[in-house]
Amino acid sequence: MSARVQSMRWASFFIAVLNPVPYAVAFYRGWGLVVRTLPLAWSMAVRDLVGRYKGQMIGAVWTVAHPVMLMLIFLFIFGVVFKARLEASFELPRDYTVYILAGLVPWLACIPAITTSCNSILGSSGLVKQFGFDTTILPLRDVLSSVPFWCVGITFVVAYTVLSGNGAPWTYALIPLVLGTTFMFLVGLAWLLAALTVFFRDIKDFVTVLVTMLLYILPIVYLPEWTPEVFRAAILYNPLSYLIWVYQDVFYFGRIEHPDAWLISGGMSVFVFAAGYRVFSRLKPYFGNVL
């Protein structure tokens, strides 16, 4: 009887977790909140970016210089030092530099959004304790702070592709769609990390190490075929790999080379957005007590 009761409890738990209705409601409410608070979150993000470089010699120029310098460093290491090359063909239509940039741009833009969101609540305890302030805006602010990285990175890869004679593929028309799904994914992940870090402070350190490690696990600076067979599963079954493949389709292949990646990354973005909002909404009433 005890085993039967236990199995029923587990069944109820999985039904509650996998029930799509709460996620659909969370997605609807979360997106409505984003639309309502976007102007305020954007103004807060701009103020943070200005304050971040205040008093420095070249000031806000670092907003552009920082991502460009990072991209140039990676291009030098893998394109010059290791002298990696791709033979032009239908399967690999552009050079190795475009391949690196296609995966490097989204990941370098994701890193500041992911790492700073861990401290969204912890670093704003004064705002959290203010009556009537919606703390859900804080992770959204941190995601919007990464917009300059997106703009600079995309401009860099597009300019290099066109000026190097590779032309502008039709898939550039899909850039707004890709950015929209990535934005949903990052906002949901930011809500999730911001809420959990309030109660588990080690998450921010774990995330810092993880995002650096993922740079070399994801198919960004090498083709999946270059890895030994025993390690290839770490790439193929990594959900973030599908996000990178979508960007490579847009900026490198110039065609839908990975149709499954578009479906998986789109579904993952919607799920993470809804799940992140659900978790944040459940834990939000306890933030003030913990802080």
C-alpha positions as CSV (number, residue, x, y, z in Angstrom):
1,M,0.0,0.0,0.0
2,S,2.8,2.3,0.9
3,A,4.6,1.7,-2.5
4,R,1.3,2.3,-4.3
5,V,0.8,5.6,-2.5
6,Q,4.4,6.6,-3.2
7,S,4.0,5.8,-6.9
8,M,0.7,7.9,-7.0
9,R,2.5,10.8,-5.4
10,W,5.3,10.6,-8.0
11,A,2.7,10.4,-10.8
12,S,0.9,13.5,-9.5
13,F,4.3,15.3,-9.3
14,F,5.2,14.5,-12.9
15,I,1.7,15.4,-14.1
16,A,1.9,18.8,-12.3
17,V,5.4,19.4,-13.7
18,L,4.6,18.4,-17.3
19,N,1.1,19.9,-17.5
20,P,1.3,22.4,-20.4
21,V,-1.5,24.7,-19.2
22,P,0.5,26.4,-16.4
23,Y,3.4,27.0,-18.8
24,A,1.1,28.5,-21.4
25,V,-0.4,30.8,-18.8
26,A,3.1,31.7,-17.6
27,F,4.3,32.5,-21.1
28,Y,1.3,34.7,-21.7
29,R,1.8,36.6,-18.4
30,G,5.5,36.8,-18.8
31,W,5.4,38.2,-22.3
32,G,2.7,40.7,-21.3
33,L,5.0,41.9,-18.5
34,V,7.9,42.3,-20.9
35,V,5.8,44.4,-23.2
36,R,4.6,46.6,-20.4
37,T,7.9,47.1,-18.6
38,L,10.3,47.2,-21.6
39,P,10.7,51.0,-21.7
40,L,11.6,51.1,-18.0
41,A,13.9,48.2,-18.3
42,W,15.6,49.7,-21.3
43,S,16.2,53.0,-19.5
44,M,17.6,51.2,-16.5
45,A,19.9,49.2,-18.8
46,V,21.2,52.3,-20.5
47,R,21.8,54.0,-17.2
48,D,23.8,50.9,-16.0
49,L,25.9,50.8,-19.2
50,V,26.7,54.5,-18.9
51,G,27.6,54.1,-15.2
52,R,29.7,51.1,-15.9
53,Y,32.2,53.1,-17.9
54,K,31.8,56.4,-16.2
55,G,35.2,58.0,-15.4
56,Q,37.2,55.9,-17.8
57,M,39.4,57.4,-20.4
58,I,37.4,56.3,-23.5
59,G,34.2,55.8,-21.6
60,A,31.3,54.2,-23.5
61,V,33.6,53.3,-26.4
62,W,34.4,50.2,-24.5
63,T,30.9,49.0,-25.3
64,V,32.1,48.6,-28.9
65,A,35.8,47.9,-28.2
66,H,35.3,45.1,-25.7
67,P,33.3,42.6,-28.0
68,V,35.5,43.6,-31.0
69,M,38.7,42.9,-29.1
70,L,37.4,39.5,-27.9
71,M,36.4,38.4,-31.4
72,L,39.8,39.5,-32.8
73,I,41.6,37.5,-30.1
74,F,39.7,34.3,-30.9
75,L,40.2,34.8,-34.6
76,F,44.0,35.3,-34.0
77,I,44.3,32.2,-31.8
78,F,42.3,29.8,-34.0
79,G,42.8,31.3,-37.4
80,V,46.5,32.4,-37.2
81,V,48.1,30.4,-34.4
82,F,46.4,27.1,-35.0
83,K,46.0,27.9,-38.7
84,A,42.7,26.1,-39.0
85,R,41.2,26.1,-42.5
86,L,38.0,25.1,-44.2
87,E,38.0,23.9,-47.8
88,A,35.3,25.8,-49.7
89,S,32.4,23.6,-50.9
90,F,28.7,23.4,-50.9
91,E,28.8,21.8,-47.4
92,L,31.2,24.5,-46.2
93,P,30.4,27.6,-48.3
94,R,32.5,30.3,-46.5
95,D,35.9,30.6,-44.8
96,Y,36.8,29.6,-41.3
97,T,36.7,33.2,-40.0
98,V,32.9,33.5,-40.8
99,Y,32.3,30.1,-39.2
100,I,33.9,31.2,-35.9
101,L,32.1,34.6,-35.9
102,A,28.8,32.9,-36.6
103,G,29.0,31.0,-33.4
104,L,31.1,33.4,-31.4
105,V,28.8,36.4,-31.7
106,P,25.7,34.9,-30.0
107,W,27.7,33.3,-27.3
108,L,29.8,36.4,-26.4
109,A,26.5,38.3,-26.2
110,C,24.9,35.6,-24.0
111,I,27.7,35.5,-21.5
112,P,27.2,39.0,-20.0
113,A,23.4,38.5,-19.9
114,I,23.8,35.1,-18.1
115,T,26.5,36.0,-15.6
116,T,25.1,39.4,-14.6
117,S,21.5,38.1,-14.2
118,C,22.7,35.9,-11.3
119,N,23.2,39.1,-9.3
120,S,20.1,40.8,-10.5
121,I,18.3,40.5,-7.2
122,L,21.3,40.2,-4.8
123,G,22.9,43.4,-6.2
124,S,19.6,45.4,-6.0
125,S,18.5,44.6,-2.5
126,G,17.4,48.3,-2.0
127,L,15.0,48.1,-4.9
128,V,13.8,44.7,-3.9
129,K,12.7,45.9,-0.5
130,Q,10.8,48.9,-1.9
131,F,7.1,48.5,-1.7
132,G,5.4,48.3,-5.1
133,F,8.6,47.8,-7.2
134,D,8.3,44.9,-9.6
135,T,11.6,42.9,-9.2
136,T,10.8,41.0,-12.4
137,I,12.2,44.0,-14.3
138,L,15.7,43.5,-12.9
139,P,16.7,40.4,-14.9
140,L,15.1,41.9,-18.0
141,R,17.3,44.9,-17.5
142,D,20.4,42.8,-17.4
143,V,19.5,41.0,-20.6
144,L,18.9,44.3,-22.4
145,S,22.3,45.4,-21.2
146,S,23.8,42.9,-23.6
147,V,22.1,44.5,-26.6
148,P,25.3,46.5,-27.6
149,F,27.2,43.2,-27.8
150,W,24.6,41.8,-30.2
151,C,24.6,45.0,-32.4
152,V,28.4,45.2,-32.5
153,G,28.9,41.5,-33.1
154,I,26.2,41.2,-35.9
155,T,27.6,44.3,-37.6
156,F,31.1,42.8,-37.4
157,V,30.2,39.5,-38.9
158,V,28.0,41.0,-41.6
159,A,30.6,43.5,-42.6
160,Y,33.4,40.9,-42.8
161,T,31.2,38.5,-44.8
162,V,30.3,41.1,-47.4
163,L,33.7,42.8,-47.6
164,S,35.5,39.4,-48.0
165,G,33.5,38.7,-51.1
166,N,31.2,36.1,-49.7
167,G,28.0,38.1,-50.4
168,A,25.0,38.6,-48.2
169,P,22.9,35.4,-48.0
170,W,19.1,35.5,-48.0
171,T,19.1,34.1,-44.4
172,Y,20.0,37.5,-43.1
173,A,16.3,38.2,-43.4
174,L,15.8,35.7,-40.5
175,I,18.0,37.7,-38.1
176,P,15.0,39.3,-36.3
177,L,13.4,35.9,-35.8
178,V,16.6,34.4,-34.4
179,L,17.2,37.4,-32.1
180,G,13.6,37.2,-30.8
181,T,13.8,33.6,-29.9
182,T,17.2,34.1,-28.2
183,F,15.8,37.1,-26.3
184,M,13.0,34.9,-24.9
185,F,15.5,32.2,-23.9
186,L,17.8,34.7,-22.2
187,V,15.0,36.5,-20.3
188,G,13.6,33.2,-19.0
189,L,17.1,31.9,-18.0
190,A,17.8,35.3,-16.3
191,W,14.6,35.0,-14.3
192,L,15.5,31.5,-13.3
193,L,19.1,32.2,-12.3
194,A,18.2,35.5,-10.5
195,A,15.6,33.8,-8.4
196,L,17.6,30.7,-7.5
197,T,20.8,32.6,-6.7
198,V,19.0,34.4,-3.9
199,F,18.7,31.1,-2.1
200,F,21.8,29.3,-3.4
201,R,24.6,31.9,-3.6
202,D,27.1,29.5,-5.2
203,I,25.1,29.5,-8.5
204,K,26.8,32.6,-9.7
205,D,30.3,31.1,-9.4
206,F,29.2,27.9,-11.0
207,V,27.7,29.8,-13.9
208,T,30.8,31.8,-14.4
209,V,32.9,28.7,-14.8
210,L,30.2,27.0,-16.9
211,V,29.9,29.7,-19.5
212,T,33.7,29.7,-20.0
213,M,33.8,25.9,-20.4
214,L,30.8,25.9,-22.8
215,L,32.7,28.1,-25.2
216,Y,35.0,25.1,-26.0
217,I,32.3,22.4,-25.7
218,L,29.9,24.1,-28.1
219,P,30.5,23.8,-31.9
220,I,31.8,27.4,-32.1
221,V,35.5,27.2,-32.9
222,Y,35.5,23.7,-34.5
223,L,33.3,21.5,-36.6
224,P,31.6,18.6,-34.7
225,E,33.3,16.2,-37.1
226,W,36.7,17.3,-35.8
227,T,36.0,15.9,-32.3
228,P,36.7,12.2,-31.3
229,E,33.6,10.0,-31.5
230,V,33.5,9.5,-27.7
231,F,33.1,13.2,-27.1
232,R,30.8,14.0,-29.9
233,A,27.7,13.2,-27.9
234,A,28.5,16.1,-25.6
235,I,27.9,18.4,-28.6
236,L,25.0,16.6,-30.2
237,Y,23.0,16.3,-27.0
238,N,23.8,19.8,-25.7
239,P,20.7,21.9,-26.1
240,L,22.7,25.0,-26.5
241,S,24.4,23.5,-29.6
242,Y,21.2,23.9,-31.4
243,L,21.1,27.6,-30.7
244,I,24.6,27.9,-32.2
245,W,23.6,25.9,-35.2
246,V,20.7,28.3,-35.9
247,Y,23.1,31.3,-36.0
248,Q,25.5,29.3,-38.2
249,D,22.7,28.7,-40.6
250,V,22.0,32.4,-40.8
251,F,25.5,33.8,-40.9
252,Y,27.6,31.0,-42.3
253,F,25.7,28.4,-44.4
254,G,23.2,30.8,-45.8
255,R,20.6,28.1,-45.8
256,I,18.6,26.0,-43.4
257,E,21.3,23.4,-42.9
258,H,20.0,22.3,-39.4
259,P,16.1,22.3,-39.6
260,D,15.9,20.3,-36.4
261,A,18.0,23.0,-34.6
262,W,15.3,25.6,-35.5
263,L,12.6,23.5,-34.0
264,I,14.5,22.6,-30.9
265,S,15.9,26.0,-30.2
266,G,12.5,27.6,-30.7
267,G,10.8,25.2,-28.4
268,M,13.5,25.5,-25.8
269,S,13.3,29.3,-25.8
270,V,9.5,29.2,-25.2
271,F,9.8,26.6,-22.5
272,V,12.7,28.3,-20.7
273,F,10.9,31.7,-20.9
274,A,7.7,30.2,-19.3
275,A,9.5,28.1,-16.8
276,G,11.8,31.0,-15.7
277,Y,8.8,33.2,-15.2
278,R,7.0,30.5,-13.2
279,V,9.9,30.0,-10.9
280,F,10.6,33.7,-10.4
281,S,6.9,34.4,-9.6
282,R,6.8,31.6,-7.1
283,L,10.0,32.7,-5.3
284,K,9.6,36.5,-5.5
285,P,7.5,36.9,-2.3
286,Y,10.4,35.4,-0.3
287,F,13.2,37.6,-1.7
288,G,12.8,40.3,1.0
289,N,13.0,37.9,3.9
290,V,16.2,36.2,2.5
291,L,17.9,39.5,1.7
